């Protein structure tokens, strides 16, 4: 694989890792909602599933950094 391609893939992985961390920080794992229908009241618990684990985001970020470092070392 070409060294420029390795560096570009590494930069893309770094970007995706940062986006994944940002997306996870803004998510709310659970909410409660009250529903009133006439004299009846009901509480609904809404569970939001996090699409990515922080561990996966960290691994993507570290992998991207390693690819950039390897690409730079191969090109010099």
N, C-alpha and C positions, 0 to 999 in steps of 0.2 A: 504494500500500500504506500502511496506517495506521502511524504512528510507533511505537505500542505493539507492533504485530505485528513490526516490524523489530527492536525491542529484544528481544522474546521469542525470536525466531529466533536473534539474535546470542548471547543467553545460552545457548540450547540448543547452539549450535555450540561455544561456549567449553567447556561441560561435556563434550561429546563429544570435543573435542580433548584435554582433560585425561585423560579415561578412556582414550583411545587411547594416550597416552604412558605411562600407568600400566600398561596391559595389555602394551605392548611391552617395558617394563622388566622384567617378570616372566617373560618367555618364554625358553625355552632352545632355541637353534637346533639343537643336536645332542646326542645321548646315545649311549652304548655299553652294550650289554647282553650278558652272557655266558649262554649256554645250555649246560647239561651234560646229555647224554642218555647214560647209561652211560659207556662209555669215550670217547665222542665229545664234543668241545667245539666250540662255534661262537660266533662273535662277530657280533652284529647291530648295525649302525649305523642309528640311527633319526634321520631328518631331519624336523624340525618346520618347516613353512613359516610365516613370519610373515605374518599376514593383512593387516596395514597397514604401510606404510613410515613411518618417522619424518617424512619430508618431507610426506606426506599429513596426518598428525596436526598438524604445524606449520601447514600451510596452512589446515586447518579452524579451528585456534585463532586464527590471525591474522584470518581471515575473520569469525569471530564477534566479535572485538574491534572490527574496522572497522564491522560492522553496528551494534553498540551505540553507537559514537561517532557514526555518521551519524544514528541514531535520536534520540539526545540532542540533536544540533545541529538537527535538523528540528523537534523539539518546542519548542525555545526561540526 
